Amino acid sequence: MTVRVVVDSKEARFVKPVISHLKSKGFRVDVEPLPFGDFLVEGNENYVVERKTLGDLCRSVTSARLWEQLEGLKTVENAESLLLVELTGRLGEFEPSSLYGLILAVALGWKIPMVFTLKKSDTALLLERLCVRASTSKRQAERPLFKPKAETVDEKVLRVVASLPSVEYARARSLLRRFKTLRNLFRASMEELMEVEGIGPATAKEICDILDYQWKD
């Protein structure tokens, strides 16, 4: 089966050697916007791959963007998700023990495999092998769908909390673990909100301000 690799248009300029390698192996490569991930491999099996350098990974954990990206990967239907980390860049203030904790959280908590490469040329080889796997598999998967799956009540509640100012999915989970229900959360005082890890005075005030806002229509 013909395999197609889609490279996210925002990522393409950073991975030109990877694109060149895949084209040299005879694979079709298109550059298009992807809702989630940096690479999409389409074939008898489909894979969506989020690529990060080690430095990117640490920064995305600090900003909590990683959890949003993982949440996005989980919504893709008819495709396996991978988090690919190139071991370039520095950990910065990120402790090695925290890195191992992160690996376990992604693999066991999010059920998303993490794979590691040393540099871009190794990333190209790994994607080549994914293409080979996609072309030789007998699964004949349907085309991947970038749309949210049917939401459970948990997911709906999580989305409500994550929509609050300066609150993303990691903080939303912490808030729900503390308050259990939306009603409890919405009744919480600033002081109670600040008892939750990651919620400082500024964020607590933003949450209270939006919950106390009087609709003017």
C-alpha positions as CSV (number, residue, x, y, z in Angstrom):
1,M,0.0,0.0,0.0
2,T,1.2,3.5,-0.7
3,V,2.1,5.3,2.4
4,R,1.7,9.1,2.9
5,V,3.5,11.2,5.5
6,V,1.9,14.5,6.5
7,V,4.2,17.0,8.2
8,D,2.6,19.8,10.1
9,S,3.2,23.1,8.3
10,K,4.5,24.7,11.5
11,E,7.0,21.9,12.0
12,A,8.3,21.5,8.4
13,R,11.1,24.1,8.5
14,F,12.6,22.4,11.5
15,V,12.7,18.9,10.0
16,K,13.9,19.4,6.5
17,P,16.5,16.6,6.7
18,V,13.7,14.2,7.9
19,I,11.5,15.2,4.9
20,S,14.4,14.7,2.5
21,H,15.2,11.3,3.9
22,L,11.6,10.1,3.6
23,K,11.3,11.3,0.0
24,S,14.6,9.6,-0.9
25,K,13.1,6.3,0.3
26,G,10.1,6.8,-2.0
27,F,7.5,7.8,0.5
28,R,5.0,10.6,-0.4
29,V,5.5,13.6,1.9
30,D,3.0,16.4,2.1
31,V,3.2,19.5,4.3
32,E,-0.2,20.5,5.7
33,P,-1.6,21.9,8.9
34,L,-2.3,19.2,11.4
35,P,-4.7,19.7,14.3
36,F,-2.5,17.6,16.6
37,G,1.0,16.1,16.3
38,D,3.9,17.0,14.0
39,F,3.8,13.9,11.7
40,L,1.0,11.7,10.5
41,V,1.8,8.4,8.8
42,E,-1.1,7.0,6.8
43,G,-1.2,3.4,5.6
44,N,-2.6,0.1,6.6
45,E,-1.7,1.4,10.1
46,N,-1.8,5.0,11.0
47,Y,0.4,6.9,13.4
48,V,0.4,10.4,14.8
49,V,3.7,11.6,16.2
50,E,4.4,14.5,18.4
51,R,8.1,15.4,18.2
52,K,10.1,17.3,20.8
53,T,13.7,17.9,21.6
54,L,14.7,17.4,25.2
55,G,14.7,21.1,25.8
56,D,11.2,21.4,24.2
57,L,9.9,18.6,26.4
58,C,11.0,20.4,29.6
59,R,9.6,23.7,28.5
60,S,6.3,22.2,27.5
61,V,6.0,20.5,30.9
62,T,6.8,23.8,32.7
63,S,4.2,25.7,30.6
64,A,1.7,22.7,30.9
65,R,1.4,22.7,27.1
66,L,2.5,19.1,27.0
67,W,-0.7,17.9,28.7
68,E,-2.9,19.8,26.1
69,Q,-0.9,18.2,23.3
70,L,-1.3,14.7,24.8
71,E,-5.0,15.4,25.3
72,G,-5.2,16.2,21.6
73,L,-3.3,13.1,20.6
74,K,-5.8,11.0,22.5
75,T,-8.7,12.4,20.5
76,V,-7.4,11.2,17.1
77,E,-9.4,8.2,15.9
78,N,-8.0,5.3,13.9
79,A,-4.4,6.1,14.7
80,E,-1.8,5.1,17.2
81,S,-0.1,8.0,19.1
82,L,3.6,8.4,19.8
83,L,5.6,11.0,21.7
84,L,9.0,11.2,20.1
85,V,11.8,12.9,22.0
86,E,15.2,13.8,20.4
87,L,17.8,13.8,23.1
88,T,19.2,17.2,22.1
89,G,19.0,20.4,24.2
90,R,19.3,20.6,28.0
91,L,17.2,19.7,30.9
92,G,17.8,23.1,32.5
93,E,16.3,23.1,36.0
94,F,14.4,19.9,35.2
95,E,15.8,17.2,37.5
96,P,16.6,13.7,36.0
97,S,14.2,12.1,38.6
98,S,11.4,14.4,37.3
99,L,12.2,13.3,33.7
100,Y,11.8,9.6,34.7
101,G,8.5,10.5,36.5
102,L,7.3,12.2,33.4
103,I,8.1,9.2,31.2
104,L,6.1,7.0,33.5
105,A,3.2,9.5,33.6
106,V,3.0,9.6,29.8
107,A,3.4,5.8,29.3
108,L,1.3,4.6,32.2
109,G,-1.1,7.4,32.9
110,W,-1.8,8.6,29.3
111,K,-1.1,5.3,27.7
112,I,1.0,7.0,25.0
113,P,4.4,5.3,24.1
114,M,7.5,7.5,24.3
115,V,10.3,6.8,21.9
116,F,13.8,8.4,21.9
117,T,16.2,9.3,19.2
118,L,19.6,10.9,19.4
119,K,19.3,13.5,16.6
120,K,17.2,14.4,13.5
121,S,18.8,11.7,11.3
122,D,17.7,9.1,13.8
123,T,14.2,10.6,13.8
124,A,14.2,10.2,10.1
125,L,15.1,6.5,10.4
126,L,12.4,5.9,13.0
127,L,9.8,7.5,10.8
128,E,11.0,5.4,7.9
129,R,10.4,2.3,9.9
130,L,6.9,3.5,10.9
131,C,6.3,3.9,7.1
132,V,7.5,0.4,6.4
133,R,5.3,-0.9,9.2
134,A,2.3,1.1,7.9
135,S,2.8,-0.3,4.4
136,T,3.3,-4.0,5.3
137,S,0.6,-4.3,8.0
138,K,-2.4,-6.4,7.2
139,R,-4.7,-4.3,9.5
140,Q,-6.1,-2.0,6.7
141,A,-7.1,0.7,9.2
142,E,-9.6,3.4,8.3
143,R,-8.3,6.9,7.6
144,P,-7.5,8.8,10.8
145,L,-10.0,11.3,12.1
146,F,-9.0,14.4,13.9
147,K,-12.1,15.0,15.9
148,P,-13.0,14.6,19.6
149,K,-14.4,11.2,20.5
150,A,-17.7,10.9,22.1
151,E,-17.2,12.6,25.5
152,T,-17.7,10.9,28.8
153,V,-19.2,12.9,31.7
154,D,-15.6,13.1,33.2
155,E,-14.3,14.6,29.9
156,K,-17.1,17.1,29.7
157,V,-16.5,18.3,33.3
158,L,-12.8,18.5,32.7
159,R,-13.3,20.7,29.6
160,V,-15.5,23.0,31.7
161,V,-12.8,23.5,34.3
162,A,-10.0,23.7,31.8
163,S,-11.8,26.6,30.1
164,L,-11.4,28.8,33.2
165,P,-8.8,31.6,33.0
166,S,-5.2,30.4,33.3
167,V,-6.4,26.8,33.9
168,E,-5.4,24.0,31.6
169,Y,-5.9,20.3,31.8
170,A,-3.3,19.6,34.5
171,R,-4.6,22.3,36.8
172,A,-8.2,21.3,36.0
173,R,-7.5,17.8,37.2
174,S,-5.9,19.1,40.4
175,L,-9.0,21.4,41.0
176,L,-11.4,18.5,40.5
177,R,-9.4,16.2,42.8
178,R,-9.7,18.8,45.5
179,F,-13.4,19.9,45.0
180,K,-14.9,16.8,43.4
181,T,-17.9,18.6,41.7
182,L,-18.3,21.8,39.6
183,R,-20.7,23.1,42.2
184,N,-18.1,22.8,45.0
185,L,-15.5,24.4,42.8
186,F,-17.6,27.3,41.7
187,R,-18.5,28.0,45.4
188,A,-14.8,28.0,46.5
189,S,-13.2,31.1,47.9
190,M,-9.9,32.5,46.7
191,E,-8.2,31.0,49.8
192,E,-9.7,27.6,49.1
193,L,-8.6,27.7,45.5
194,M,-5.0,28.6,46.6
195,E,-4.8,25.4,48.6
196,V,-4.6,23.6,45.3
197,E,-1.1,23.0,43.9
198,G,-0.4,25.3,41.0
199,I,-3.1,27.8,41.8
200,G,-1.5,31.0,43.0
201,P,-3.2,34.3,44.1
202,A,-3.3,35.7,40.5
203,T,-4.9,32.6,39.1
204,A,-7.3,32.2,42.0
205,K,-8.4,35.9,41.5
206,E,-8.9,35.3,37.8
207,I,-11.1,32.3,38.5
208,C,-13.2,34.2,41.1
209,D,-13.5,37.2,38.9
210,I,-14.9,35.2,35.9
211,L,-17.3,33.2,38.2
212,D,-18.6,36.5,39.8
213,Y,-18.8,38.3,36.5
214,Q,-22.3,39.7,35.9
215,W,-23.7,39.0,32.4
216,K,-24.7,42.3,30.7
217,D,-26.8,41.1,27.8
